[in-house]
Amino acid sequence: MVVCSSCAELLYPPGAKFCAWCGTAAPQWAGSLAEDREALRALREVDAAIDEVLENSQVNLKVAIDHDFIDQSNDWAGIATLVVPPAHVVRGATISGHWCDQGSGNQKGRVRLVLLRDGALVADAAVPGLAPHGRESFSVVLEGDVMLAGDVVAAQIIVGGGGGHALKLKGVKLVLDATPTEALAKSGYVEADGRVTQLSLYECESLAALPPAICGLLALTTLKLEKCSGLRALPDAISELSALAELCLSECESLVALPDAIGELGALKSLDLSFCRSLEALPDAISGLGALTTLNLYQCEKLVALPDAIGELGALTELKLDECTKITALPETIGGLKALKMLDMTDCSRLTSLPAAIGELGALTKLDLTGCSSLAALPAAIGELGALTDLNVSGCTSLVALPDAIGELGALTELYLNGCTSLSFPPLRMHEDVAMVKRCLASVGPIVDGALALEDAGADEREFFFADVLKHPAYADRLGARVRKDPAFADLTNDKGQRVVELACFECRAQMQKALFLLRRYAVDKTPPLHFSATAAVLGATDHDKSDVKPRRALKAMRRVDQVLAELEGRAGLDRRFVVAVVAVHVSATVSAVDHDEVAAAAGKLDGVVVERAEGLGEDLAGLLAAREQQNDASAGRFMGYDYLLVMELAEESLSKKIIHGGVCGVDLVEIRKIAREMAEALDHLHLKGRIHADLKPLNVVRVGTTWQLVDLDVSCAIGDPFGTKKPSLGYCPPEMAQTILDAMDASDRLDTALLSAYTADKAYDLWSLGVVLFHLATGTPLWKTDKNDDTSPKGLRKLVKRCFDLDRKLAVAAPRPTDDFDGDLQMLAFDLIRKLLTPEPDERLKAFKGATPMRGVLQHGFFSNERGAAGRGDAGRDDEVMKVFAEVRASQAQILRSVNAVRDLGEEHRDELRATGKSLRKAIFEASEVKTPTAFVVLKEKLPPLEEDEQLRVKVKEDGEVVAGGALPDEVNHRVKQAKAWLKFCSECVEGVAECSPKAIAGAAKGAPECVEDLKKAAGDLLVGEEMWFYLIDELTGEPVRSAGGVYPIRITEPSELVGKLLPVMQVGLHAATLVNGVSGVVRLFGYPFPSVPEKLREGAERSVEVLKQESSVEKFGAIQEHVETQDEQATSVRGASLRELEKFLAKEDPRGTYAGLQKVGDDSDGTAVWTTLTDPEEVQEALKTRIASRRAERRFQEAASLGMLQAKFAAKLRDAVQAMRAEDGV
């Protein structure tokens, strides 16, 4: 049936070109009845099989009409018409009826019957004449051409016989011999307009090819070719069947392929290819079937795969692939079937997996995977099938586990798990309970991912997690990720106290353990970093990259790409025997592509080094460093920004550790010689490759196996090139570099590293650094005082530049006592080498070593020679004169050493005595007063300005007192220095008992005796004049007065002479401590002097007072000892104890809340005392304590050394003369 595309009314008559109702043109494909007839006739003629089907399916069917006709004329014609009914073929007609002649004519009446089709004669016949007044019946069969459905058949009756006849016809019937065509009848029906819309060629087994003539049936909507087992192909002309909505090729077992023309059937809604057992593939052109809703491929046994074009069938709602036994997978494009509601893959026995794109089938309600025996797993994306109500995996014998995403299928009501013999997750006990399966599986993701706390899960869910989830290897990676995010998760326990990590299967347990590794590879040691500075941090780790070998590694985290490049480029071409090798490089994913490529290019020059990008590297390193430094805030700036990680071989120990804990410094010169030789050999190798190390120090020399090697080449640069931009370790740089560094500093000693390029890299640099390290090794004492970054202060650099150090004196003071002649000889040679290495002028330093390279000259020095190393053990081949020189040197050395040791022993006895006295003194003080307050303070005549003003002064004025702007030092600064010097002078006079400052007067003032207070006031002069003074507490670690922004400090004193007199003994202790730390500078800082050092012109008159107060005995002379020393009264109280109690009362009155301006008490492990400081950072506190201890120790050693000056000078001269004599004899 053809309908109008505009008003949907039937187009009539058939073949009409325009609609009679609205005038719209008929569809181009509509064709006509004539074309349908021609197509069917062509089918019969071109293929005997089709003709046979049509012939053998005829049946009798009669359609009759009644018509009465009476006419008395002599010449008359009557017409009766009807239309051949649908699904019929007409081969003839029968006209029957009754007639009589009521006329008076003498001739017989006659009747002629004519059969017409569409107005054209088909057949005719005459009825035998009828006598006048006769009555007869007639039945005439007319046969002619075949008439098809829709043909208009007409019967014409012509009566006559001459005048006088009156014929009457009654009950005339036209009966068409219309037989239904079986092929058409089985298709259902043909529309009322007679067009052929359905055609079924059932069981045409001999039909090998469908003739193109069929494409003439332009109104065809249904074409069924069922069981046409011989059919091998469809014609390309099938594309002309534009109205075709249903194509059934079921059981066409010889059909191998479909033509590409199939894609032009835009109206096709159903395609049935079931049992097409030879069909191997579907054409990509299938994508053109935009209206297709049903595709049946049941038992297409040779079909290997679906084309990617299947995803373009947007209207498809049903896809049957059951028993397609060669299909192993579905294409990813399957996700394009947005309208698909049913997917049947029953008994697809070779199907091994489903694509993740299956989760995109949002309309899918039924998924049948029954009997897919090779299917091992379902994708997690299945959880996205929100409309799925029916899932059948029965008989999936290879299926081991269901994904936890099944729990997300909220619409799922039917889940069939029968016959899943391998399915253990969920366990068999749950297979019949769909609700429990969904509930337990739904809990897995939130628990593993951390959205649901395990303790908050239900009982069934907890049991399922501990008993089943942890035993399932598929969760290994996710569990690892959870533990990486929350390490405590691995230690959660079940009701029996069993831990998560203990109950997990091997794979899950391994991943959870590996999750704690950096980059899932490096098990970082839980000890503090081997090194941690502003530019780099080094951590020890074990490499778990390979299961069989787990080597130890050093992980060097770095911030700057230029330093990374220096490390890598500095190693190019170097032998691994001398420099610790880089084995891998990891770069954060946030690093720019340009920087990454530069690092990769530099690493490519090293053997086997691969650069890998790592997500979250910076954050992971920050967390590790914070944890190892016992800090909670991993986002702190000191931990962030490490975007590069160099992986190197981990050494057994560093030279720094060897120096501290190895017990070789100054003791085992043979071991020291081995270390020094290997350092020199490594540096020589580096020099031969055209580079200097430029940062040689104990921390950058490590032992790998039995060999000492170099590390940290991030400062290394090419010989003759400008120095890089990374600051070297200032404690190991030569004078020439020290000058460059000072030139690169501003007035506030801030370093502009870009200006370091003013220095040109030279081998002399490494010579000096080697000398500094060797000095430490040979003497056990560092050459310079350095901080934790191996830097010395700008003041130290200035001394180095000005050559303000006596190397011979330092060697003599620090020289350990040789145990025998052999050690004595080695020590002599070592000291000679040190002197040459530490020659201040770089050119002279280089000239001191003759050889192919300067470092080769170092290696040829007698210290490294086996012959020289045997000095003192006797050598028959040695010249007698040389032996005589050595004997004289030994004798002189022995005499000097005996004197040195005697004086040293005496100094040690005095030190021990003073130390014991100090301990007794501290005990007496605390036992007498039990003071719990700060004790370091100063009393000033004027209130200090805010800290901000002093900071501005620091920026304005250089350390040496030279004014950058604004003229001379401000009067206020000069005043503070004068006040400090006045207190120094007064306290030193009190120590010496000058004038009224006798111990008796001081003791009396401390106890409040008026006459003693008056005496003390006279002695103090201007210091205690006035109506008010200001009391400042001192930070004992920074040495500065504490100026709080608010609160009670500083405290205003309205009767200074009386109170200060009572507190004076305690105040003197603070001054004594300050002199031990920084001399004059230390004291003036107590009084608010804002600069780290005091200009020479301002020091005048203060040195002697400082030297007096430095003496430990000054404490005793000032009254710290108990009065029973003078009175022999053991019950008398300590003068300082009384003074401390007065201080405590004073602070309790003025500061009842005990704020102490923010000072807090910390312990000094060196002497057991408590110190008060505003510092809160543990590192800063420890560093300040170390500085305090080191300063006191250095002062004691300096005082001892001063008494030995002459002996040491003589000893050094003898050593120098002996070595020169030996070298002269050897011709070196």
Secondary structure as GFF3:
##gff-version 3
##sequence-region A 1 1228
A	DSSP	three_ten_helix	28	30	.	.	.	ID=ss1
A	DSSP	alpha_helix	33	46	.	.	.	ID=ss2
A	DSSP	alpha_helix	48	55	.	.	.	ID=ss3
A	DSSP	beta_strand	62	63	.	.	.	ID=ss4
A	DSSP	beta_strand	66	71	.	.	.	ID=ss5
A	DSSP	beta_strand	76	83	.	.	.	ID=ss6
A	DSSP	beta_strand	88	101	.	.	.	ID=ss7
A	DSSP	beta_strand	109	117	.	.	.	ID=ss8
A	DSSP	beta_strand	120	130	.	.	.	ID=ss9
A	DSSP	beta_strand	135	148	.	.	.	ID=ss10
A	DSSP	beta_strand	152	160	.	.	.	ID=ss11
A	DSSP	beta_strand	167	180	.	.	.	ID=ss12
A	DSSP	alpha_helix	182	185	.	.	.	ID=ss13
A	DSSP	beta_strand	198	200	.	.	.	ID=ss14
A	DSSP	three_ten_helix	212	216	.	.	.	ID=ss15
A	DSSP	beta_strand	222	224	.	.	.	ID=ss16
A	DSSP	three_ten_helix	236	240	.	.	.	ID=ss17
A	DSSP	beta_strand	246	248	.	.	.	ID=ss18
A	DSSP	three_ten_helix	260	264	.	.	.	ID=ss19
A	DSSP	beta_strand	270	272	.	.	.	ID=ss20
A	DSSP	three_ten_helix	284	288	.	.	.	ID=ss21
A	DSSP	beta_strand	294	296	.	.	.	ID=ss22
A	DSSP	three_ten_helix	308	312	.	.	.	ID=ss23
A	DSSP	beta_strand	318	320	.	.	.	ID=ss24
A	DSSP	three_ten_helix	332	336	.	.	.	ID=ss25
A	DSSP	beta_strand	342	344	.	.	.	ID=ss26
A	DSSP	three_ten_helix	356	360	.	.	.	ID=ss27
A	DSSP	beta_strand	366	368	.	.	.	ID=ss28
A	DSSP	three_ten_helix	380	384	.	.	.	ID=ss29
A	DSSP	beta_strand	390	392	.	.	.	ID=ss30
A	DSSP	three_ten_helix	404	408	.	.	.	ID=ss31
A	DSSP	beta_strand	414	416	.	.	.	ID=ss32
A	DSSP	three_ten_helix	428	430	.	.	.	ID=ss33
A	DSSP	alpha_helix	434	449	.	.	.	ID=ss34
A	DSSP	three_ten_helix	454	456	.	.	.	ID=ss35
A	DSSP	alpha_helix	459	467	.	.	.	ID=ss36
A	DSSP	three_ten_helix	469	471	.	.	.	ID=ss37
A	DSSP	three_ten_helix	473	475	.	.	.	ID=ss38
A	DSSP	alpha_helix	476	485	.	.	.	ID=ss39
A	DSSP	three_ten_helix	487	491	.	.	.	ID=ss40
A	DSSP	alpha_helix	500	503	.	.	.	ID=ss41
A	DSSP	alpha_helix	506	515	.	.	.	ID=ss42
A	DSSP	beta_strand	522	524	.	.	.	ID=ss43
A	DSSP	beta_strand	531	532	.	.	.	ID=ss44
A	DSSP	beta_strand	536	543	.	.	.	ID=ss45
A	DSSP	beta_strand	552	558	.	.	.	ID=ss46
A	DSSP	alpha_helix	561	571	.	.	.	ID=ss47
A	DSSP	beta_strand	582	588	.	.	.	ID=ss48
A	DSSP	alpha_helix	593	603	.	.	.	ID=ss49
A	DSSP	beta_strand	611	614	.	.	.	ID=ss50
A	DSSP	alpha_helix	617	628	.	.	.	ID=ss51
A	DSSP	beta_strand	644	649	.	.	.	ID=ss52
A	DSSP	beta_strand	653	654	.	.	.	ID=ss53
A	DSSP	alpha_helix	655	661	.	.	.	ID=ss54
A	DSSP	alpha_helix	669	688	.	.	.	ID=ss55
A	DSSP	beta_strand	691	692	.	.	.	ID=ss56
A	DSSP	three_ten_helix	698	700	.	.	.	ID=ss57
A	DSSP	beta_strand	701	704	.	.	.	ID=ss58
A	DSSP	beta_strand	707	710	.	.	.	ID=ss59
A	DSSP	beta_strand	717	718	.	.	.	ID=ss60
A	DSSP	three_ten_helix	730	732	.	.	.	ID=ss61
A	DSSP	alpha_helix	735	743	.	.	.	ID=ss62
A	DSSP	three_ten_helix	753	758	.	.	.	ID=ss63
A	DSSP	alpha_helix	763	779	.	.	.	ID=ss64
A	DSSP	alpha_helix	794	801	.	.	.	ID=ss65
A	DSSP	alpha_helix	807	814	.	.	.	ID=ss66
A	DSSP	alpha_helix	821	837	.	.	.	ID=ss67
A	DSSP	alpha_helix	842	847	.	.	.	ID=ss68
A	DSSP	alpha_helix	854	859	.	.	.	ID=ss69
A	DSSP	three_ten_helix	862	864	.	.	.	ID=ss70
A	DSSP	alpha_helix	866	869	.	.	.	ID=ss71
A	DSSP	alpha_helix	880	929	.	.	.	ID=ss72
A	DSSP	beta_strand	937	940	.	.	.	ID=ss73
A	DSSP	alpha_helix	947	956	.	.	.	ID=ss74
A	DSSP	alpha_helix	971	992	.	.	.	ID=ss75
A	DSSP	alpha_helix	999	1006	.	.	.	ID=ss76
A	DSSP	alpha_helix	1010	1020	.	.	.	ID=ss77
A	DSSP	three_ten_helix	1021	1024	.	.	.	ID=ss78
A	DSSP	beta_strand	1029	1035	.	.	.	ID=ss79
A	DSSP	beta_strand	1040	1041	.	.	.	ID=ss80
A	DSSP	beta_strand	1051	1053	.	.	.	ID=ss81
A	DSSP	alpha_helix	1056	1086	.	.	.	ID=ss82
A	DSSP	alpha_helix	1096	1099	.	.	.	ID=ss83
A	DSSP	alpha_helix	1103	1110	.	.	.	ID=ss84
A	DSSP	alpha_helix	1113	1115	.	.	.	ID=ss85
A	DSSP	pi_helix	1116	1120	.	.	.	ID=ss86
A	DSSP	alpha_helix	1124	1127	.	.	.	ID=ss87
A	DSSP	alpha_helix	1135	1150	.	.	.	ID=ss88
A	DSSP	three_ten_helix	1156	1158	.	.	.	ID=ss89
A	DSSP	beta_strand	1160	1163	.	.	.	ID=ss90
A	DSSP	beta_strand	1170	1173	.	.	.	ID=ss91
A	DSSP	alpha_helix	1178	1202	.	.	.	ID=ss92
A	DSSP	alpha_helix	1205	1226	.	.	.	ID=ss93
###
